[in-house]
Amino acid sequence: MRMLLQRVSSASVTVNGQVTGSIQKGLVLFLGIGRDDTEEHALYLLEKLINLRIFEDADGRMNLSLQDVGGGLLVVSQFTLYADIRRGRRPGFDQAAPPDKARMLYTFFLNAAKTRLTNTQTGVFQEHMDVTLTNDGPVTIFCDSIDKFVNKTHSVR
């Protein structure tokens, strides 16, 4: 499971001219679900995003989490996070989960997020969405659950 987080001062999602989700200060989460992902992957990413200290404290240091600042979360499904562009000119999506599995894990993730964060908003799964956001910072962070679940064979210095 992959997430691209953007710290925002405001954001919204519109589908067919209707706003389906809107937040002020908080995070926009673009969520991609892969073929091998499980509920465990979803919970891992949820814990990461809730506890990441990427909001500024009174001294201007990134020292506060989404929960600390009472920020909103806007979740947007995005299978294109699994685009494979190594060959040719058209992306391949073989590693993205099939729609039924992706919908199930997306719904699981949303339900878990809503129990932890009171202001969780969404786009609409498998719909064309217009996402508007004002990136704050800018702060943009990518995380892949494979980082937790695959043995590392090398160390980072």
Secondary structure, DSSP 8 states (H G I E B T S, - for coil): -EEEEEEEEEEEEEETTEEEEEESSEEEEEEE-BTT--HHHHHHHHHHHHH---EE-TTS-EEE-HHHHT-EEEEEE-GGGG-B-SSSSS-B-TTB--HHHHHHHHHHHHHHHHHH-S-EEE--TTS--EEEEEEEEEEEEEEETHHHHS---S---
